[in-house]
């Protein structure tokens, strides 16, 4: 207690003793009773009972609270009702811990509190009115009924025919729409985002309108927890009707960025690249990139071996080796026409960026540009898959148009200071999306903070290795690494497609494999550049990650691992859950000072209905999983607590 930090606290306590009343606030003394008890038991360990009580009593004075919580603001901390004391307690304890632990090393205060309690219904649902809680309980009950979920599109169409769109959408608005969506336009969502922000929760805005004539994917019956693959991706898809539609979609995404700036300045915008270009073009690009990965193997291997990667999924291909000059000189002429050895040497040196005499996969993938593959393919000795996958002149122009739309969107995002998450999609077009996002990250992630976040689906075999490659790439090339990490959302359909094509499934064989892939990916990103001294972008800076998951175990793994690494939980570590789901995760994280976000869809109700139907059907396994059943039980428990007079 002779430490400078504790002495400073005592000085503040004496100052507060001279000002016994708290004016201009509605916070009652009993609001802080739980905080005082917790402080006596934790943050003042080792002090006498009288000293602990004095220190705790000192902390409930308004002047100290405002010093300890400078970023929360008066309106956010001084709550209008006493029944919100559990939220105040969590905020108070989190701020007290940060305040004390920021002191000198002689202050013996643990930097981490006990594991988070995700079962406290008062914190989890404090932001909800009784009506919103009841509505949520009803939605969860209905979504647990398999036949309704599987046929909800037919039920919706029947309702529109019988009742008409106006009456149908009226009931939809006050049920599914208001539960899962924030509003119809950027202006409408501002009050909802302000409400979330008052609880420390940010927003990831997703304009969720989609083409009306698309059929929802087949809904699977929920089986068990192994079918739950984590927080789903946005279910939104786009049909391609030409370049004008792509330009219109680009304007929609730019409006979403402006909406983030106005409604949730610390938030994100979510976009899908399939809305900015022909999906068939993206599939052609992906095929070309896959063939380039296979070519890397062909050039590196002895032609007499029977090593075949034709059926190996793109992300599962081995990329750990390098090609030296002798190997390149022997194998390249077997595949392509070359004028002389000097020309061959020039090709090798053009790919070998660091001039170390060997080509690794990072250099290979960067050295051979997608737009140049057409020219290279023309020199194939025996035209094969690579020759057939090369983009022609028209497709190359469409590719440049797509790049132009992306750059306009990111230019605006950079100007407004808004971060953009590029959603992952199905594997047939995902390699092209990865390629385009890397192009954007190289350009826009060189400032003070990353603007572009890549999405990694860890239910794909080999995805952890891809993340490690991209981390190394960002370090080498000097740009901020930003990622959203999910398990995935297309498990059933991807396995079916692979079976029809007669190739290996790109999806991990078991839930345990996906879990290991997910956690290893999180660990690699959290560990990136930890302990590095310096401030050079990419080389020294740590990566930023948003963990998009409804799995409590994965959230706990992330918070624990971040604490072990000594990372600041308020910088570069984010958590995301869908609006209307997993509130016990989101609001508990936010109440303990973590950066928590809701994935917030919005758009005209008649256009968002297909999105809601698709998301409900795609997530039927999640909606019937033990995790959601637990959340439904917690909602019921909180409703009973509020209604019960005892």
C-alpha positions in Angstrom: 0.0 0.0 0.0 3.0 2.3 -0.2 3.1 2.0 -3.9 2.6 5.2 -5.9 -0.6 3.7 -7.6 -2.3 2.9 -4.3 -1.3 6.2 -2.8 -2.9 8.0 -5.8 -6.1 6.1 -5.2 -6.1 7.1 -1.6 -5.6 10.7 -2.6 -8.6 10.5 -4.9 -10.6 8.9 -2.1 -9.9 11.8 0.2 -10.9 14.2 -2.5 -14.1 12.4 -3.0 -14.7 12.4 0.8 -15.0 16.2 0.5 -17.7 15.8 -2.1 -20.2 13.4 -0.6 -23.0 13.9 -3.1 -23.2 13.0 -6.7 -25.2 15.6 -8.7 -26.7 15.6 -12.1 -27.0 11.8 -12.4 -29.6 9.2 -11.8 -27.4 6.4 -10.5 -28.4 5.3 -7.0 -26.2 4.0 -4.2 -27.5 0.5 -4.6 -26.3 0.4 -8.2 -22.8 0.1 -7.0 -23.3 -2.4 -4.2 -22.3 -5.4 -6.4 -19.3 -3.5 -7.7 -18.1 -2.7 -4.1 -18.5 -6.3 -3.1 -16.6 -7.6 -6.1 -13.9 -5.0 -5.7 -13.4 -6.1 -2.0 -13.0 -9.7 -3.2 -10.8 -9.1 -6.2 -9.1 -5.9 -7.0 -8.2 -5.0 -3.4 -6.8 -8.5 -2.5 -4.5 -8.3 0.4 -5.9 -5.1 1.9 -7.7 -5.0 5.3 -11.5 -5.1 5.3 -11.7 -1.5 6.2 -9.2 -0.4 3.6 -11.0 -2.4 0.9 -14.3 -0.9 1.8 -12.8 2.6 1.8 -11.3 2.0 -1.6 -14.5 0.5 -3.0 -16.6 3.3 -1.6 -14.2 5.8 -3.2 -14.7 4.2 -6.6 -18.5 4.9 -6.7 -18.1 8.6 -6.7 -18.9 10.2 -10.0 -15.7 12.2 -10.3 -13.6 9.0 -10.1 -15.9 7.1 -12.5 -15.6 9.8 -15.1 -11.8 9.7 -14.8 -11.7 5.9 -15.0 -14.2 5.8 -17.9 -13.2 8.7 -20.2 -14.2 6.9 -23.3 -17.6 5.8 -22.2 -19.2 9.3 -21.8 -21.6 10.5 -19.2 -24.8 9.4 -21.1 -23.4 5.9 -21.5 -22.3 5.4 -17.9 -24.9 7.1 -15.8 -27.9 5.0 -16.6 -31.5 6.1 -16.2 -32.7 3.1 -14.3 -31.4 1.2 -11.3 -32.3 -2.2 -12.7 -29.4 -1.9 -15.1 -26.9 -2.2 -12.2 -25.4 -5.5 -13.5 -24.3 -3.7 -16.7 -22.8 -0.9 -14.6 -21.1 -3.5 -12.4 -19.4 -5.2 -15.4 -18.4 -1.9 -16.9 -17.1 -0.6 -13.5 -15.1 -3.7 -12.8 -13.6 -3.8 -16.3 -12.6 -0.1 -16.1 -11.2 -0.6 -12.5 -9.1 -3.5 -13.6 -7.7 -1.5 -16.6 -7.1 1.5 -14.3 -5.2 -0.4 -11.7 -3.3 -2.7 -14.0 -2.0 0.3 -15.9 0.1 1.3 -12.9 3.6 0.6 -11.9 4.9 -2.9 -11.6 4.9 -2.8 -7.8 1.1 -2.8 -7.8 0.2 -6.4 -7.2 -3.0 -6.6 -9.2 -3.8 -9.4 -11.6 -4.2 -8.3 -15.2 -7.0 -10.8 -15.8 -10.2 -11.4 -14.0 -12.0 -14.8 -13.7 -13.3 -16.4 -17.0 -16.3 -14.6 -18.4 -19.7 -15.6 -17.2 -21.9 -16.0 -20.3 -24.9 -17.2 -18.3 -25.7 -13.9 -16.6 -29.1 -13.2 -18.2 -29.2 -9.7 -16.8 -26.1 -8.6 -18.7 -27.0 -10.7 -21.8 -30.5 -9.2 -22.2 -30.3 -5.9 -20.5 -30.6 -4.1 -23.8 -33.9 -5.8 -24.6 -37.4 -4.8 -23.6 -39.9 -7.4 -22.4 -41.6 -7.4 -25.8 -38.3 -7.9 -27.6 -37.4 -10.8 -25.3 -40.8 -12.4 -25.9 -40.5 -11.9 -29.6 -37.0 -13.5 -29.6 -38.3 -16.4 -27.6 -41.1 -17.0 -30.1 -38.7 -16.7 -33.0 -36.4 -19.3 -31.5 -39.3 -21.6 -30.8 -40.6 -21.4 -34.4 -37.2 -21.8 -36.0 -36.7 -25.0 -34.0 -39.6 -26.6 -35.9 -38.0 -28.4 -38.8 -41.0 -28.5 -41.3 -41.6 -24.8 -40.9 -38.0 -23.9 -41.6 -37.7 -26.2 -44.6 -40.9 -24.9 -46.2 -40.8 -21.2 -45.0 -40.3 -20.0 -48.6 -43.5 -21.8 -49.7 -45.4 -20.5 -46.6 -44.2 -16.9 -47.4 -45.3 -17.2 -51.0 -48.7 -18.6 -49.9 -49.2 -15.7 -47.5 -48.4 -13.1 -50.1 -51.0 -14.7 -52.5 -53.7 -15.0 -49.8 -53.1 -11.9 -47.6 -51.3 -9.7 -50.1 -47.8 -8.3 -49.7 -48.8 -5.3 -47.4 -50.4 -7.5 -44.7 -47.7 -10.2 -45.0 -44.9 -7.7 -44.7 -46.7 -5.9 -41.8 -46.5 -9.2 -39.8 -43.0 -9.9 -41.1 -41.8 -6.5 -40.0 -42.8 -7.0 -36.3 -41.5 -10.5 -36.1 -38.5 -11.8 -38.2 -37.5 -8.5 -39.8 -37.2 -6.4 -36.6 -35.6 -9.3 -34.8 -32.8 -10.0 -37.4 -32.6 -6.6 -39.2 -32.0 -3.0 -38.2 -34.2 -1.1 -40.7 -34.9 -0.5 -44.4 -32.4 2.3 -45.1 -29.4 4.1 -43.6 -31.6 6.7 -41.8 -33.7 4.0 -40.1 -30.8 2.0 -38.7 -29.2 5.0 -36.8 -31.4 4.7 -33.7 -30.8 0.9 -33.6 -27.1 1.4 -33.9 -27.1 4.2 -31.3 -28.8 1.8 -28.9 -26.2 -1.0 -29.5 -23.4 1.5 -29.1 -24.8 2.6 -25.7 -24.0 -0.9 -24.6 -20.5 -0.9 -26.1 -21.5 -3.0 -29.2 -20.6 -1.9 -32.7 -22.1 -2.8 -36.0 -21.1 -4.6 -39.2 -23.5 -3.2 -41.8 -24.7 -5.5 -44.6 -27.1 -4.3 -47.2 -29.0 -7.5 -47.5 -31.3 -7.1 -50.4 -31.0 -9.8 -53.1 -32.5 -10.9 -56.4 -36.1 -11.9 -55.8 -36.2 -14.9 -58.2 -33.4 -16.9 -56.5 -34.4 -20.2 -54.9 -33.2 -20.8 -51.4 -30.7 -23.5 -50.8 -31.9 -26.8 -49.5 -32.4 -26.8 -45.8 -31.0 -29.7 -43.7 -32.5 -31.1 -40.6 -30.5 -30.2 -37.5 -28.8 -33.3 -36.2 -26.4 -32.5 -33.4 -23.7 -30.0 -32.3 -21.3 -31.4 -35.0 -23.6 -29.8 -37.6 -23.0 -26.4 -36.1 -20.2 -24.8 -38.0 -20.1 -21.4 -36.3 -21.4 -18.0 -37.2 -22.7 -18.2 -40.7 -21.7 -15.9 -43.5 -24.1 -13.5 -45.1 -26.5 -15.6 -47.2 -26.9 -12.8 -49.8 -26.2 -13.6 -53.4 -26.5 -11.7 -56.7 -27.6 -12.6 -60.1 -25.6 -11.2 -63.0 -27.6 -9.1 -65.5 -24.7 -7.1 -67.0 -22.2 -4.4 -66.1 -24.9 -1.8 -65.3 -26.2 -4.0 -62.5 -22.7 -4.4 -61.2 -22.3 -0.6 -61.2 -25.6 -0.3 -59.3 -24.4 -2.8 -56.7 -21.2 -0.9 -56.3 -23.2 2.2 -55.4 -25.2 0.2 -52.9 -21.9 -0.9 -51.2 -20.7 2.7 -51.2 -24.0 3.8 -49.5 -23.4 1.1 -46.9 -19.9 2.6 -46.2 -21.5 6.0 -45.8 -24.1 4.4 -43.5 -21.3 3.0 -41.3 -19.7 6.4 -41.1 -23.0 8.0 -39.9 -24.5 5.2 -37.8 -21.6 3.3 -36.3 -18.3 5.1 -36.9 -16.2 2.3 -35.3 -17.9 -0.4 -37.3 -17.4 -2.3 -40.5 -19.1 -2.6 -43.9 -19.6 -6.0 -45.4 -19.5 -6.6 -49.2 -19.7 -9.5 -51.6 -17.5 -9.4 -54.7 -20.0 -11.6 -56.6 -22.2 -8.5 -56.7 -19.5 -6.6 -58.6 -18.8 -8.9 -61.4 -20.1 -11.9 -63.3 -19.9 -15.0 -61.0 -18.9 -17.0 -64.1 -16.0 -14.7 -64.6 -15.0 -15.2 -61.0 -15.2 -19.0 -61.5 -13.1 -18.8 -64.7 -10.5 -16.7 -62.7 -10.6 -19.3 -59.9 -10.0 -22.1 -62.3 -7.1 -20.3 -63.8 -5.5 -19.7 -60.3 -6.0 -23.4 -59.4 -4.2 -24.4 -62.6 -1.4 -22.1 -61.7 -1.1 -23.8 -58.3 -1.0 -27.1 -60.1 1.6 -25.8 -62.5 3.8 -24.9 -59.5 3.8 -28.6 -58.6 4.5 -29.7 -62.2 7.5 -27.4 -62.6 8.9 -28.5 -59.3 8.6 -32.3 -59.6 10.5 -34.9 -61.5 8.4 -35.7 -64.6 9.0 -39.5 -64.1 7.0 -39.5 -60.8 3.3 -40.0 -60.7 2.5 -37.3 -58.2 -1.0 -36.0 -59.1 -2.7 -33.0 -57.6 -5.6 -32.9 -60.1 -8.1 -34.1 -57.4 -6.6 -32.3 -54.4 -8.7 -29.3 -53.2 -7.1 -25.9 -54.0 -6.5 -24.9 -50.3 -5.1 -28.4 -49.4 -2.3 -28.3 -52.0 1.2 -28.4 -50.6 2.9 -25.1 -51.0 5.8 -25.5 -48.6 8.6 -26.1 -51.1 10.7 -24.0 -53.5 11.9 -24.3 -57.1 15.6 -23.8 -57.7 17.1 -22.7 -61.1 18.2 -26.2 -62.2 14.7 -27.6 -61.6 13.1 -24.7 -63.4 15.5 -25.0 -66.3 14.8 -28.7 -66.7 11.0 -28.7 -66.4 9.7 -25.3 -67.8 10.8 -26.1 -71.4 8.9 -29.4 -71.2 5.7 -27.4 -70.8 6.2 -24.1 -72.7 8.0 -23.0 -75.8 11.1 -20.9 -74.9 13.4 -19.2 -77.5 16.7 -19.7 -75.6 18.2 -20.1 -72.2 18.6 -16.4 -71.7 14.8 -15.9 -72.2 14.3 -18.8 -69.7 16.6 -17.1 -67.2 14.8 -13.8 -67.5 11.5 -15.6 -66.8 13.0 -17.2 -63.7 14.5 -14.0 -62.4 11.3 -12.1 -63.0 9.5 -14.5 -60.6 12.3 -14.7 -58.1 11.7 -11.4 -56.5 14.3 -11.6 -53.7 17.0 -13.0 -56.0 17.9 -15.9 -53.7 18.1 -18.4 -56.5 14.8 -20.2 -55.7 11.1 -19.5 -56.2 8.6 -20.1 -53.3 4.9 -20.1 -53.7 4.5 -16.5 -52.5 6.8 -15.4 -55.3 5.1 -17.7 -57.8 1.6 -16.5 -57.1 2.7 -12.8 -57.2 5.2 -13.1 -60.1 2.7 -14.5 -62.6 -0.1 -12.0 -63.0 -3.6 -13.2 -63.8 -3.9 -10.8 -66.7 -0.7 -12.2 -68.2 -1.6 -15.9 -68.1 -3.3 -15.6 -71.5 0.0 -14.7 -73.2 1.8 -17.5 -71.3 -0.8 -20.0 -72.1 -0.3 -19.4 -75.9 3.2 -20.9 -75.5 1.9 -24.2 -74.1 3.4 -27.1 -76.0 0.5 -29.4 -75.2 -2.6 -27.2 -74.5 -4.4 -28.5 -71.4 -6.5 -27.1 -68.5 -4.3 -24.0 -68.1 -4.6 -23.1 -71.7 -8.4 -23.5 -71.6 -8.8 -21.6 -68.4 -6.8 -18.5 -69.5 -9.0 -15.3 -69.8 -9.6 -14.0 -73.2 -9.5 -10.3 -74.1 -13.2 -9.6 -73.3 -12.9 -11.4 -69.9 -9.7 -9.5 -69.1 -11.6 -6.3 -69.7 -14.4 -7.4 -67.4 -11.7 -8.3 -64.8 -10.4 -4.8 -65.0 -13.9 -3.4 -64.7 -14.4 -5.4 -61.6 -11.1 -4.1 -60.2 -12.2 -0.5 -60.9 -15.4 -1.0 -59.0 -13.5 -2.4 -56.0 -11.1 0.5 -56.0 -13.9 3.1 -56.1 -15.5 1.4 -53.0 -12.2 1.2 -51.2 -11.2 4.7 -52.1 -14.4 5.9 -50.4 -13.8 3.6 -47.4 -10.3 4.9 -47.0 -11.5 8.5 -47.2 -14.3 7.9 -44.6 -12.1 5.8 -42.3 -14.4 2.8 -42.6 -13.1 -0.8 -42.5 -14.5 -3.2 -45.1 -15.0 -7.0 -44.7 -15.1 -8.9 -47.9 -17.3 -12.0 -47.4 -16.2 -15.4 -48.4 -18.3 -17.4 -50.8 -18.5 -20.8 -52.4 -15.2 -22.6 -53.3 -15.7 -22.4 -57.1 -15.2 -18.6 -57.0 -13.3 -18.2 -53.7 -9.7 -18.4 -55.1 -10.6 -15.4 -57.4 -11.9 -13.5 -54.4 -8.8 -14.2 -52.4 -6.7 -13.0 -55.3 -8.7 -9.7 -55.6 -8.7 -9.1 -51.8 -4.9 -9.5 -51.7 -4.7 -6.8 -54.4 -6.8 -4.5 -52.3 -4.9 -5.2 -49.1 -1.6 -4.4 -50.8 -3.0 -1.0 -51.8 -5.2 0.0 -48.9 -3.7 -1.6 -45.8 -0.5 0.6 -45.7 -1.9 3.4 -43.5 -2.4 3.6 -39.8 -5.0 0.9 -39.7 -6.1 -1.9 -42.1 -9.1 -1.0 -44.3 -9.6 -4.3 -46.1 -10.3 -7.5 -44.1 -10.1 -10.9 -45.8 -12.5 -13.7 -44.7 -11.1 -17.2 -44.0 -13.4 -20.2 -43.9 -11.6 -22.7 -41.7 -13.9 -25.6 -42.5 -11.8 -25.8 -45.7 -8.9 -28.2 -45.6 -5.5 -26.4 -45.7 -7.0 -23.0 -44.7 -4.7 -22.6 -41.8 -1.7 -22.9 -44.1 -3.1 -20.2 -46.4 -3.4 -17.9 -43.4 0.2 -18.5 -42.5 1.2 -17.7 -46.1 -0.8 -14.5 -46.1 0.7 -13.4 -42.7 4.2 -14.0 -44.1 3.2 -12.1 -47.3 2.0 -9.1 -45.3 5.2 -9.0 -43.3 7.4 -9.3 -46.4 5.4 -6.8 -48.5 4.8 -4.3 -45.7 1.0 -4.0 -45.2 -1.4 -4.5 -42.3 -3.0 -7.9 -42.0 -6.7 -7.9 -41.3 -9.0 -10.9 -41.2 -12.4 -12.2 -40.4 -12.3 -15.8 -39.3 -15.3 -18.1 -39.6 -15.9 -21.8 -39.7 -18.0 -21.7 -42.8 -21.6 -21.7 -44.2 -21.6 -24.0 -47.3 -20.7 -27.3 -45.8 -23.5 -29.5 -47.2 -23.5 -28.0 -50.7 -19.7 -28.1 -51.0 -19.6 -31.8 -50.2 -22.3 -32.6 -52.7 -20.6 -30.7 -55.4 -17.3 -32.5 -54.8 -19.0 -35.8 -54.9 -20.6 -35.0 -58.2 -17.2 -34.0 -59.7 -15.5 -37.0 -58.4 -12.9 -35.0 -56.4 -11.9 -34.9 -52.8 -14.2 -32.8 -50.6 -12.7 -29.5 -49.7 -14.4 -29.6 -46.3 -12.7 -31.0 -43.2 -13.9 -34.5 -42.5 -15.0 -34.0 -38.9 -16.2 -31.2 -36.6 -13.0 -31.7 -34.5 -10.8 -31.1 -37.6 -12.7 -27.9 -38.3 -12.4 -26.8 -34.7 -8.6 -27.4 -34.7 -8.3 -25.5 -38.0 -10.4 -22.6 -36.6 -8.4 -22.4 -33.3 -5.0 -22.8 -35.0 -5.9 -20.0 -37.4 -6.9 -17.7 -34.5 -3.7 -18.5 -32.7 -1.5 -17.8 -35.7 -3.1 -14.4 -36.2 -3.0 -13.5 -32.5 0.6 -14.5 -32.3 1.7 -12.6 -35.4 4.6 -10.2 -34.6 3.9 -10.4 -30.8 6.9 -9.1 -29.0 8.4 -7.5 -32.1 10.0 -4.1 -31.4 9.5 -1.5 -34.1 6.7 0.3 -35.9 7.3 -0.5 -39.5 3.9 -1.5 -41.1 3.7 -5.2 -41.9 7.2 -6.1 -40.7 6.5 -5.1 -37.1 2.8 -4.5 -36.7 0.4 -7.2 -35.3 -2.5 -8.5 -37.3 -6.1 -7.6 -36.6 -8.8 -10.3 -36.4 -12.6 -10.5 -36.1 -13.7 -13.9 -34.7 -17.1 -14.5 -36.1 -18.5 -17.3 -34.1 -21.6 -18.3 -32.0 -19.5 -21.0 -30.3 -18.8 -20.1 -26.7 -15.8 -22.4 -26.5 -14.1 -20.6 -29.4 -14.8 -17.2 -27.8 -13.3 -18.4 -24.5 -10.3 -19.8 -26.4 -9.7 -16.5 -28.1 -9.9 -14.4 -24.9 -7.7 -16.8 -23.0 -5.1 -16.9 -25.7 -5.0 -13.1 -26.1 -4.5 -12.8 -22.4 -1.6 -15.3 -22.5 0.1 -13.3 -25.2 -0.4 -10.1 -23.2 -2.4 -8.5 -26.0 -4.6 -5.4 -25.4 -8.2 -6.6 -25.7 -9.3 -3.2 -27.0 -6.9 -3.2 -30.0 -7.1 -5.4 -33.0 -9.3 -8.2 -31.5 -13.0 -8.1 -32.4 -15.9 -10.5 -32.0 -19.0 -10.7 -34.2 -22.4 -12.4 -34.0 -25.5 -12.1 -36.0 -28.2 -9.6 -34.9 -30.9 -11.5 -33.1 -28.7 -14.4 -32.1 -26.0 -15.0 -29.4 -26.7 -11.9 -27.4 -25.3 -13.7 -24.3 -22.0 -13.7 -26.1 -22.0 -10.2 -27.6 -23.2 -8.2 -24.7 -21.1 -10.1 -22.1 -18.0 -9.5 -24.2 -18.9 -5.8 -24.5 -19.6 -5.4 -20.8 -16.1 -6.6 -20.0 -14.4 -4.2 -22.4 -13.9 -6.4 -25.5 -14.7 -5.1 -29.0 -18.0 -6.8 -29.8 -20.1 -6.3 -32.9 -23.4 -7.4 -34.4 -23.7 -8.3 -38.0 -26.5 -6.0 -39.0 -28.5 -6.6 -42.2 -30.7 -3.8 -43.5 -32.7 -3.0 -46.7 -36.2 -2.8 -48.1 -38.4 -5.4 -46.4 -39.8 -6.8 -49.6 -36.2 -7.3 -50.9 -34.8 -8.6 -47.6 -37.3 -11.3 -47.2 -35.4 -13.7 -49.5 -32.3 -13.0 -47.4 -34.2 -13.9 -44.2 -35.6 -17.1 -45.7 -32.2 -18.1 -47.1 -30.4 -17.4 -43.8 -33.0 -19.3 -41.8 -32.8 -22.4 -44.0 -29.0 -22.4 -44.3 -28.7 -22.0 -40.5 -31.3 -24.7 -39.7 -28.6 -26.8 -38.0 -27.5 -23.9 -35.9 -31.0 -22.9 -35.0 -31.7 -26.4 -33.6 -28.3 -26.8 -32.0 -27.7 -27.2 -28.2 -26.1 -23.7 -28.2 -29.3 -22.0 -29.5 -31.4 -24.2 -27.2 -29.3 -22.9 -24.3 -29.9 -19.3 -25.5 -33.6 -19.9 -25.8 -33.6 -21.2 -22.3 -31.8 -18.1 -21.1 -34.3 -15.9 -22.8 -37.1 -17.7 -21.0 -35.3 -17.5 -17.7 -34.9 -13.7 -18.0 -38.5 -13.3 -19.0 -39.6 -15.2 -15.9 -37.2 -13.2 -13.7 -38.7 -9.9 -15.0 -42.3 -11.0 -14.7 -42.0 -12.8 -11.3 -42.8 -10.6 -8.3 -40.3 -12.6 -6.1 
